Amino acid sequence: MTEHPDHNEPPTIGGRSSFSHNSPEVGHGGIDHPEVGPPDAQNPEVGSAGSGQTPREWPADTQPNHTHNGTTRRSPAVEALRKSPVTVTIAAVTVLVWLTQFVPGWHVQERLAFVPLWALDEPWRFATTMLVHSQPSPTHVLFNMMGLLIFGTFLERALGSVFFAVTYVLSGVGGSAMVWLLATEGIAHPFALYVGASGAVFGLVGVLLVPSKRLDRNWGGVAGFVLLNVLMLFVEPNIAWEAHLGGLIVGFVLGAIRLWTMKPNGAK
Protein backbone atom coordinates (compact mmCIF):
# COMPACT_ATOMS: atom_id res chain seq x y z
CA MET A 1 0.00 0.00 0.00
CA THR A 2 1.24 3.46 -0.81
CA GLU A 3 0.36 6.89 0.55
CA HIS A 4 0.82 9.82 -1.80
CA PRO A 5 0.97 13.61 -1.58
CA ASP A 6 -2.13 15.26 -2.96
CA HIS A 7 -2.69 16.32 -6.54
CA ASN A 8 -6.49 16.50 -6.46
CA GLU A 9 -9.06 16.86 -3.69
CA PRO A 10 -11.14 13.78 -2.75
CA PRO A 11 -14.65 13.92 -4.23
CA THR A 12 -16.70 14.27 -1.03
CA ILE A 13 -14.64 15.48 1.94
CA GLY A 14 -11.74 17.89 1.72
CA GLY A 15 -8.22 16.66 2.42
CA ARG A 16 -5.15 15.20 0.87
CA SER A 17 -5.43 12.61 -1.84
CA SER A 18 -2.74 10.53 -3.44
CA PHE A 19 -1.60 10.19 -6.99
CA SER A 20 2.15 9.60 -6.72
CA HIS A 21 3.65 7.97 -9.76
CA ASN A 22 6.53 6.21 -8.01
CA SER A 23 5.72 3.57 -5.45
CA PRO A 24 8.23 0.77 -5.99
CA GLU A 25 7.98 -2.51 -4.26
CA VAL A 26 9.98 -5.67 -4.56
CA GLY A 27 9.43 -8.89 -6.50
CA HIS A 28 11.31 -11.50 -8.53
CA GLY A 29 10.52 -14.08 -11.15
CA GLY A 30 11.32 -17.68 -11.97
CA ILE A 31 13.25 -19.62 -14.63
CA ASP A 32 11.99 -22.45 -16.79
CA HIS A 33 14.19 -25.48 -17.36
CA PRO A 34 15.40 -26.30 -20.92
CA GLU A 35 14.00 -29.37 -22.62
CA VAL A 36 16.23 -32.39 -23.06
CA GLY A 37 16.24 -34.01 -26.51
CA PRO A 38 15.14 -37.60 -27.25
CA PRO A 39 17.61 -40.50 -27.55
CA ASP A 40 19.40 -41.41 -30.74
CA ALA A 41 16.78 -42.72 -33.16
CA GLN A 42 19.32 -45.11 -34.75
CA ASN A 43 20.33 -46.72 -31.47
CA PRO A 44 17.49 -46.81 -28.99
CA GLU A 45 19.74 -48.40 -26.36
CA VAL A 46 21.85 -45.25 -26.20
CA GLY A 47 20.76 -42.23 -24.17
CA SER A 48 21.50 -38.60 -24.81
CA ALA A 49 25.04 -37.68 -25.85
CA GLY A 50 26.01 -41.38 -26.08
CA SER A 51 25.66 -41.92 -22.34
CA GLY A 52 25.03 -45.65 -22.75
CA GLN A 53 21.82 -45.32 -20.71
CA THR A 54 18.37 -46.29 -21.89
CA PRO A 55 15.51 -43.86 -21.32
CA ARG A 56 14.49 -45.88 -18.25
CA GLU A 57 17.93 -45.26 -16.73
CA TRP A 58 18.08 -41.52 -17.21
CA PRO A 59 18.34 -39.47 -14.02
CA ALA A 60 15.17 -37.64 -13.03
CA ASP A 61 16.56 -34.22 -13.89
CA THR A 62 17.45 -35.26 -17.45
CA GLN A 63 14.24 -37.04 -18.43
CA PRO A 64 12.73 -35.88 -21.74
CA ASN A 65 10.11 -33.19 -21.23
CA HIS A 66 7.33 -35.47 -22.49
CA THR A 67 4.78 -37.72 -20.83
CA HIS A 68 4.26 -41.36 -21.80
CA ASN A 69 1.56 -40.39 -24.31
CA GLY A 70 3.79 -37.87 -26.07
CA THR A 71 2.29 -34.67 -24.62
CA THR A 72 4.65 -31.93 -23.42
CA ARG A 73 5.05 -31.54 -19.68
CA ARG A 74 4.22 -28.19 -18.12
CA SER A 75 7.04 -26.08 -16.73
CA PRO A 76 7.22 -25.80 -12.91
CA ALA A 77 6.00 -22.18 -13.07
CA VAL A 78 2.98 -23.06 -15.19
CA GLU A 79 2.17 -26.03 -12.96
CA ALA A 80 2.35 -23.80 -9.87
CA LEU A 81 -0.09 -21.31 -11.40
CA ARG A 82 -2.43 -24.12 -12.46
CA LYS A 83 -2.59 -25.41 -8.89
CA SER A 84 -3.16 -21.92 -7.40
CA PRO A 85 -6.53 -20.77 -8.83
CA VAL A 86 -7.31 -18.29 -6.04
CA THR A 87 -3.93 -16.58 -6.35
CA VAL A 88 -4.26 -16.26 -10.11
CA THR A 89 -7.84 -14.98 -9.85
CA ILE A 90 -6.93 -12.29 -7.31
CA ALA A 91 -4.01 -11.13 -9.47
CA ALA A 92 -6.18 -10.99 -12.61
CA VAL A 93 -8.99 -9.07 -10.88
CA THR A 94 -6.52 -6.61 -9.34
CA VAL A 95 -4.87 -5.83 -12.68
CA LEU A 96 -8.29 -5.47 -14.31
CA VAL A 97 -9.44 -2.99 -11.66
CA TRP A 98 -6.20 -1.04 -12.08
CA LEU A 99 -6.94 -0.74 -15.80
CA THR A 100 -10.41 0.65 -15.05
CA GLN A 101 -8.73 3.48 -13.14
CA PHE A 102 -7.90 4.99 -16.53
CA VAL A 103 -11.55 5.20 -17.64
CA PRO A 104 -12.51 8.91 -17.62
CA GLY A 105 -15.30 9.78 -15.24
CA TRP A 106 -15.28 6.51 -13.27
CA HIS A 107 -13.01 7.81 -10.45
CA VAL A 108 -12.21 4.22 -9.44
CA GLN A 109 -9.22 5.10 -7.30
CA GLU A 110 -11.07 7.73 -5.29
CA ARG A 111 -14.05 5.42 -4.77
CA LEU A 112 -12.05 2.41 -3.54
CA ALA A 113 -8.93 3.85 -1.85
CA PHE A 114 -8.62 3.91 1.92
CA VAL A 115 -8.94 7.30 3.61
CA PRO A 116 -8.61 7.19 7.42
CA LEU A 117 -10.93 10.16 7.84
CA TRP A 118 -13.74 8.33 6.00
CA ALA A 119 -13.03 4.84 7.38
CA LEU A 120 -15.91 4.54 9.82
CA ASP A 121 -18.47 6.08 7.46
CA GLU A 122 -17.32 3.98 4.48
CA PRO A 123 -15.91 0.77 6.04
CA TRP A 124 -15.68 -1.12 2.73
CA ARG A 125 -12.58 0.93 1.99
CA PHE A 126 -10.63 -1.19 4.51
CA ALA A 127 -10.75 -3.99 1.91
CA THR A 128 -11.29 -2.33 -1.48
CA THR A 129 -8.04 -0.40 -1.23
CA MET A 130 -6.28 -3.70 -2.11
CA LEU A 131 -7.72 -3.46 -5.63
CA VAL A 132 -6.44 -0.01 -6.60
CA HIS A 133 -2.86 1.13 -7.18
CA SER A 134 -0.83 4.16 -8.19
CA GLN A 135 -1.16 5.42 -11.74
CA PRO A 136 -0.22 5.98 -14.50
CA SER A 137 2.99 3.97 -13.96
CA PRO A 138 2.39 0.19 -13.71
CA THR A 139 5.35 -0.31 -11.35
CA HIS A 140 3.27 -0.33 -8.16
CA VAL A 141 0.68 -2.87 -9.29
CA LEU A 142 3.22 -5.09 -11.06
CA PHE A 143 5.53 -5.37 -8.06
CA ASN A 144 2.60 -6.16 -5.78
CA MET A 145 1.29 -8.80 -8.16
CA MET A 146 4.75 -10.33 -8.54
CA GLY A 147 4.93 -10.67 -4.75
CA LEU A 148 1.42 -12.14 -4.72
CA LEU A 149 2.24 -14.73 -7.39
CA ILE A 150 5.59 -15.70 -5.85
CA PHE A 151 4.42 -16.10 -2.26
CA GLY A 152 0.75 -16.82 -2.96
CA THR A 153 1.24 -19.80 -5.26
CA PHE A 154 3.51 -21.41 -2.68
CA LEU A 155 1.18 -20.83 0.28
CA GLU A 156 -2.00 -21.79 -1.56
CA ARG A 157 -0.50 -25.13 -2.56
CA ALA A 158 1.09 -25.74 0.85
CA LEU A 159 -1.74 -24.65 3.17
CA GLY A 160 -4.85 -24.66 1.01
CA SER A 161 -6.89 -22.18 -1.01
CA VAL A 162 -9.29 -21.28 1.82
CA PHE A 163 -6.53 -20.41 4.26
CA PHE A 164 -4.67 -18.45 1.61
CA ALA A 165 -7.75 -16.41 0.61
CA VAL A 166 -8.72 -15.64 4.22
CA THR A 167 -5.15 -14.65 5.09
CA TYR A 168 -4.79 -12.40 2.06
CA VAL A 169 -8.04 -10.51 2.69
CA LEU A 170 -7.65 -10.20 6.47
CA SER A 171 -4.03 -9.06 6.09
CA GLY A 172 -5.11 -6.35 3.66
CA VAL A 173 -7.83 -5.23 6.08
CA GLY A 174 -5.29 -5.40 8.90
CA GLY A 175 -2.98 -3.10 6.97
CA SER A 176 -5.78 -0.54 6.57
CA ALA A 177 -6.66 -0.91 10.26
CA MET A 178 -3.09 -0.14 11.26
CA VAL A 179 -3.14 2.98 9.08
CA TRP A 180 -6.41 4.06 10.70
CA LEU A 181 -5.12 3.46 14.24
CA LEU A 182 -1.92 5.40 13.62
CA ALA A 183 -3.88 8.18 11.92
CA THR A 184 -5.94 8.63 15.10
CA GLU A 185 -2.63 9.10 16.92
CA GLY A 186 -1.41 11.65 14.39
CA ILE A 187 1.29 9.36 12.98
CA ALA A 188 -0.36 8.49 9.64
CA HIS A 189 -2.08 11.08 7.43
CA PRO A 190 -5.83 11.13 8.13
CA PHE A 191 -6.74 12.86 4.83
CA ALA A 192 -4.52 10.95 2.37
CA LEU A 193 -5.63 8.21 -0.01
CA TYR A 194 -3.88 4.92 0.67
CA VAL A 195 -3.79 2.48 -2.25
CA GLY A 196 -2.32 -0.93 -2.97
CA ALA A 197 -2.23 -4.58 -1.94
CA SER A 198 1.04 -4.31 -0.03
CA GLY A 199 -0.59 -5.01 3.32
CA ALA A 200 -2.11 -8.21 1.93
CA VAL A 201 1.19 -9.29 0.34
CA PHE A 202 3.03 -8.63 3.59
CA GLY A 203 0.47 -10.83 5.29
CA LEU A 204 1.71 -13.70 3.13
CA VAL A 205 5.25 -12.85 4.16
CA GLY A 206 4.10 -12.91 7.79
CA VAL A 207 2.95 -16.51 7.35
CA LEU A 208 6.33 -17.43 5.89
CA LEU A 209 8.10 -15.89 8.90
CA VAL A 210 6.38 -18.25 11.34
CA PRO A 211 9.01 -20.62 12.79
CA SER A 212 7.74 -24.03 11.71
CA LYS A 213 9.21 -27.05 9.94
CA ARG A 214 5.90 -27.68 8.18
CA LEU A 215 6.81 -25.17 5.45
CA ASP A 216 9.83 -25.85 3.28
CA ARG A 217 10.33 -22.19 2.38
CA ASN A 218 13.25 -20.20 1.04
CA TRP A 219 14.28 -18.19 4.11
CA GLY A 220 16.77 -16.15 2.13
CA GLY A 221 14.12 -14.98 -0.33
CA VAL A 222 11.69 -14.04 2.43
CA ALA A 223 14.32 -12.17 4.46
CA GLY A 224 15.58 -10.42 1.34
CA PHE A 225 12.07 -9.24 0.46
CA VAL A 226 11.55 -7.76 3.93
CA LEU A 227 15.00 -6.14 4.02
CA LEU A 228 14.63 -4.53 0.59
CA ASN A 229 11.24 -3.11 1.56
CA VAL A 230 12.73 -1.65 4.74
CA LEU A 231 15.53 -0.06 2.71
CA MET A 232 12.99 1.37 0.28
CA LEU A 233 11.55 3.46 3.12
CA PHE A 234 14.70 5.58 2.95
CA VAL A 235 14.35 6.03 -0.81
CA GLU A 236 10.60 6.42 -1.36
CA PRO A 237 8.90 8.45 1.40
CA ASN A 238 5.37 7.71 0.15
CA ILE A 239 5.49 3.99 0.97
CA ALA A 240 2.84 3.26 3.61
CA TRP A 241 4.94 1.31 6.11
CA GLU A 242 1.95 1.35 8.47
CA ALA A 243 -0.01 -0.92 6.12
CA HIS A 244 3.00 -3.21 5.65
CA LEU A 245 3.35 -3.58 9.41
CA GLY A 246 -0.35 -4.24 9.96
CA GLY A 247 -0.50 -6.88 7.24
CA LEU A 248 2.68 -8.54 8.48
CA ILE A 249 1.31 -8.86 12.02
CA VAL A 250 -2.04 -10.29 10.90
CA GLY A 251 -0.36 -12.76 8.55
CA PHE A 252 2.07 -13.91 11.23
CA VAL A 253 -0.73 -14.51 13.74
CA LEU A 254 -2.90 -16.41 11.26
CA GLY A 255 0.08 -18.40 10.03
CA ALA A 256 1.09 -19.34 13.58
CA ILE A 257 -2.43 -20.56 14.35
CA ARG A 258 -2.54 -22.58 11.14
CA LEU A 259 0.93 -24.10 11.28
CA TRP A 260 1.05 -24.80 15.00
CA THR A 261 -2.34 -26.53 15.00
CA MET A 262 -1.93 -28.63 11.84
CA LYS A 263 -2.33 -32.36 12.10
CA PRO A 264 0.93 -34.35 12.19
CA ASN A 265 0.43 -35.57 8.63
CA GLY A 266 0.07 -31.98 7.40
CA ALA A 267 -3.51 -32.45 6.20
CA LYS A 268 -5.15 -29.25 5.05
N, C-alpha and C positions, 0 to 999 in steps of 0.2 A: 504494500500500500504506500502511496506517495502523497505528501501534502505539498501544495504549491502556493506561491504568492499569487495574489489576485490580478486578473486581467479584466474580468467582467464581474458585475454584481450578480449574486444568486437571484433567481426569478421571483421569490416571494418575500424573503426577509433580508434586510441589508447586512453586509458583512463581506469577508474576504472569500473569494472563490479561487479555484486552482486550475491553471491550465499550463503548467510548466511542460516544456518539451523534452526535458532531459531527466529521466528517472531510472538510471541503470540498475539492473539487478544482475544476479549471477546465475549462469547455467552452463551445461556442457553436453555434448552429444556422444553418440556411440559409433562403432566401426563395424562394418559387416566383414565377414570372413570370405576370402577368395574361394572359388569353386575348384575342386581338384578334378583333373581329367580322368576319363575312363582308362582301363588297362589296354595294353596292346592288343588290337583286334586280331593280329596274326598269331599271337601266342597267348591264349587265355590263361595259361598258368603263370604268367609273369605279371607282376603288379606294375605300378607307375615307376617310371625311370629305371626299369630293369631290376626291381628290388628282389625278384625271386619269390614274392609273396602273392598268393591268390587273393581275390577280393575278400574272402572270408577272413584272411589273416591280417588285413590292413588295420593299423591302429585306429582308435575311434576318431582322432582328430584329423585323419587323412582319408576318411571314407568319402566316396563320391557324393556330391550334393544331390542325390536322387533317392527316392523311395523305391521299394521293390517293384512297384507298378510303373516306374518310369517317370513319375511326376517330380517336379523340382521341390526340394525342401525349402521351407521359409527360413529367412535369416533370423537370428536371435532377436533382433530389434522388432521385426514384424510379428514374430510369435508373441513377444511380450505385449505389444499393443493389442493383438487379437484376444489375449487372455485378460485384458484390462478394460472392459467396455465402459465402466463408469468414468474412469480417468479420461479416456478418449472423448466421451460425450461431454464432460465438463469443459475440456479444452476447446472442443469445436464450438460449443455454445458461447463460451467466453470470447473467442475470436469473432464470432458472428455478431455479438452485441457490440464489440468494439467497432466493427465496421459500420454499424447503424449510427454510431456517434457522428459520422460524417454526413448524415442526411439532414439537409437544411430544415429548420423548423421543428425537428423532433426533440431537441434539447435532452438527449438521452443521458449524457453525463450529469447534468444538473439534476435530473429527476431521480437518478439512482445512487449518486455519490453520498458518502456519509458526511454529515455536518453536525458536529456535537451540539450546536445550539438548537437544532431541530430534532434531535434524536428521540426525545420522549413523545413529541407530537407525531413524528413519522418513523415509527420503530422499524419498519421494513428496511430502512437504509442500513441497519446494522449488518444485513446480509447482502443486499443488492449491490453494495459497493464493490464486492468481489468480481462483479461482471463488467465494470467499467475501468478504463485505464487512460493514461495520459495520451494526448494527441497533439499534433498529427504524426509524430514519430512513432514507429511500431516497436521501438526498443523495449519500452516498459512491458507491454503485453507479451512480447516474444520471450523475454527473459523469464517472466513469471510462468508462462506455459512450458518453457523448457524445464524449469524446476518441477512443475507439476508432472510432466511426463516422465522425468527421470526418477523422482522419488515416488510418485503415485503408482506407476506401473509395478514397481517392486512391492510396495505395501499392499496394494490391492490383491496381488497374487499370493503374498505371504500371509495376510491376515483376513482376507475376505473383502468383498465389494461393499457389504453393509457397513462394516467397521470403517473402511476407508472413506465412504461417503459421509458418514456421521462425523468423523474426525475432521474432514476438510471443511464442512459447513460450520461446525461449532468452533473450529479454530479461527475461521474468518470472522465469525460473530464475536469471538473472544478478543480478536485484534481491535475491532471497532469499540468494544466495551472498554478496553484499556485506554484508547484514545479519549473516550467520553469521560472516564474517571479522571484522567490527568488534565483534561480540559477544565473540569470543575475545580481543580486545584491550581489552575492558571499555568500549568506546564505546557499542555498542548493548546493549539489555537482553536477557540470555540467557534469561530466564524468561517474557517477554511473548509474547502471541499477535500475530503480524503478519498482517493481512488486506488483500486488495485487489489489483486488477490494475494499480496505478499503475506498477510497474516495467516491465510489458509495454507499457503505453501510452507511457511515456517512451522505451522502445526504438524505437517508431515515430518519436518526435520526434528521436531520435538519428540515424536514417536521413535525416530531412529536414534535419539540420544539416550533412550531408556536403557540402563545396563541390564541386558538379558542375553542369554546364549540362544534364545529361540529365534533370533534374527541373524542371519549370516550376512551382515551389511558391510559396506566399505567404509570403515571409520575415517580413513583419510579423506575421502570425498565429502563426507558429512562435515567434518571439522573444517575442511577447506572452504566449503560453502558458507559456514557461519563466520569464519574469520574474514573472508573477502567482503561479506556484507557489513561487518563491523568497520573494516577499513574504509568502505564506501561512505560511511557517515562523515568522514573527514574530507571527502571530495565533493559529495552532493548533499548540500544542507536540506534539501526538500524531501529526503527519504523519511518516511514516518516510522521511526524506530519504535514508537509506542505500539503500533499495530504489530510489528515483528515480535516484540516482547510478549504481547498478549497472546498471539497465536502460538508462540513457542511454549508458553506455560500450559495452555489448554491441551495442546498436542502431547506434551510430556505426561500430563496427568492421565489423559485417556489411554495413551500408550502403556503407561505403567499398570493401569487397571487391567488392560487387555492381556499384556504379556505375562504379568505375575499371577493371573488367574486362569491361564490356559491349561487345558488338560495335558497330562504328560506326553500324550502322543501327538500334541500340537494340532488337534482337531479344531476346525474353525467354528 
